[in-house]
């Protein structure tokens, strides 16, 4: 569980996040949604400790995040997995080497133990026979699977995903969304996903917060978001003609 209490963040005197409070639940896929410039990326960076908040507190399982406590910060880093928007794989490393890399950096496992764990997550994300391939030799969907495998190889308590299905075709995007949801439930991870993809919202939105100009204007789940009377949410959800038709069918 991650809890945020009235956090605010500004750049050059311009307030980007405005006293946001929410709880990201364990074992759930928690989505941050909003238009470009809404503050969702800044919020995720604050949660990751990449940006310092000027006001408010962030708690990881009731432990307050303290950037000055180096020991606690180091321990927390080991409990966090991240799936970056562009996958961020090392081009010069094979799939297997990319997945092993975090264990070399943050664990004391033997080579045999690292190989065994890497094979476990490779099988879990269905990357059979891809061990010795390089990122340039695999598809976009497979790269996302490698990124997910690398993110969970250290058994994190918290998983952050920045636009995890960006650049994928709709069918592959749904597969990746479902994989993230399955892993979240299976390992009881607190998963936070930054997205603007309505397919993700509808498919895996266990908990959703909607930001507008740095403010949280709505929160709920994927069933509630299709029925809300919140005008700002409806303008975002039913921005496309297709979803407007879906909305009419549901009403």
N, C-alpha and C positions, 0 to 999 in steps of 0.2 A: 504494500500500500504506500502511496505517496500522497502527502497532504500539503496543500499550499494555502497560506493564510495571508490575504490582502497584499500580495506582492506587486510591486511597481518597478518599472524600469524606464529610464529616460536616456536619450542621446542628444547632446547639445541643447539641453533645455526642453526638448520635445518629448512628451510622455508617450511611450510606446505601449507599455502595459499599465493598466490602471486598476490597482487594488483587486487583483484576481484571487478568488478563493474557490477551491474545489478539492475533491478527493479522487485520486485515480486508484481504482479497486484492484486488488490482487486476484489473479485468475481470470481477469476480464481484458478485452481489447478496448482500451480507452482512446478515443479519437479526439484530436484537436482539429477543428475545421474552421474555415473562413476564407475570404477572398485574399488575393495578394495584398500585402501591406496591412493585414489585420492584426499581426503580432504573433501568429502561431509559431513561426520559426524562432523568434526571440524568446517566447515562453519555453520552448523545448531546450534552447541553449541555456536558459536560466536553470532549468531542472537538471541539466547535465553538468552544471557548474562552470560552463564556458563563459557565462556572463554573470556579473555580480548584481544582485537586486539592491535597490536603494531603500526599499521598505518591505516589511513582511518577512515571513519565515517559510522554509521548506522542510518538511519532515519525511524521512525515509523510515517506514515502520516505527514511527514515534520517536526516532532519533533526529534531532534538529541538524540540518546541514550547516556545517561550520567550516568555511574555507580556510580559517586560520589553524584548525586542528589537523595537522599534516598526517598524523597517524590514522585518524578516523577517515580522512579524505582518501588516503591510499587504500584502506580496506574497502571503502565504498566503491572505488573505481573497479575493484576486482569483482564486484557484484553487479556490474552494469554491462550489458551487451548493447551494441549499436549497429543498426543496419542503415547505411548511408544512402542518400538518394541515387548516386551513381554507382553504387555497390562498393567503390573504393578498393578494389582488389589490386594486389601487386602484380603488374604485368609480367615481371620476370620470375614469378613463382608459380608453381603448378597449383591446381586445386587443393591437393593435399597439403602442400607447403603453406598456402594461404590460411588454411584452417588450423594448422599446427602453430602458426605464428603467435597468437595470443598466449598459448600455453608456455611457449619459450620465454615470453616476456613476463608473465605474471604467475607462473606456477613452478613448483619444484619437482614436477613429474619426470620420470626417466623417459628415455627415447621410446622404449617399449610401451610405457603407459600412455604417452602422447599419441603414438600411432594407434593404439587400441581405442582411445577416446575419439580421435578424429574419424576412425572408421564407423564408430557408433553414430555420430551425427551425420556423416555422409549417407549412411543407410536411412537415417530418420528423415532426411529431406529428399530422399530418392535420387541420389546422384551416382548411382552405380556406374562403374566403368569410366568415371570421369577423373579419377584420382590424379593421373599423370598428364592431364591436358592443361594447357595454359588458358588464361581468360580470353585470349584472342581466338581460341579454337572452340568456344562454346557459345550458346545462344544467350540472349538477354535474360530469358527466364531462368536458365541454368546459373547465370552469374548471380541472380538474386538468391537462388538456393544456396550457393556458396557463401554469400554474404550472411544469410540467416544461420547457416551451419557454423560459420566463424563466430557469429554473435552469441551463440548458445553453447559453444564448446567448453566454457568455463562454468557452466551451470549458473547463470546469473539469476538474481532475484528480480532484476528490473531490465526490461528490454525496450529500447527506444528505436523507432523506425521513422525515418524521414522520407516521406513520399515513396514507400517501398515498391509500388507498382508503376512508378513513373517510367514512361518510355516503352511499356509493354502493351501488347495487343489485349483487348478486353478479356478474351478467354484465359490467357496466361495470367493476367492481373488477378482474376478471380481465384485461380489456383494458388497464387502466392498469398493472397489475403486469407484463404482458408487454411493454408499451411501455418501462417502466423497465428491464427486463432487456435488451431489444434495444439500447437506447441505451448501457447499461453495456458490453455486449460490443462494439458498433460503435465506440465512442470509447475503449475500454479505460479506463474510469473506475473508481475505487474507490468503490463505492456502499454506503452504510450505511442500512438501513431499520429504523425503530423500529415494531414492529407487534405486535398480539395476534391477528391474523387467521390462522386455520389454513389458509384457502385460499391466502394468500400464502406461507405456510411450505411447503406442498406443491407449489405451482406454481413458485416462483422461489427457493427456499431453497438457493442454492449453498453458502453457509456460514451456520450458525446458532449463536448462543450463547443459552443459556437462563439467565435470572437468577431467583434466589429470595432475597428479603430482602437484596438487594445483593450476593449471591455468585454467581459463575458456577458452576453445578452440572453443566453439560453443554455440549459443542459437537460439531458434526458437520454433515451436510447433510440435504436433504429425504428422501433414501432411508433414511439411517441413523436418522432420528428416528422413523420408523414401525416400526423393528425393535429399538430399544434396550430394555434391561432396566431402565433407570433409572426407579425408581418415581415420582419427582417429575415427570419428563418425561411419563410415561404418563398421570399424573393430569391434566396440562395438555392434552396432545394429544387424549386420548380423553374429554374432559369432556362432549361431547355424545353422545347416543344414536346419531346418524348415524355419527359417526367411530368409535364403538365397534364398529358393524356392519362398517364398512370394515376396521377392524383385524382383525376375526375372519376376514374374507374373505382378507386378505393373509397371515395366519398359517397 
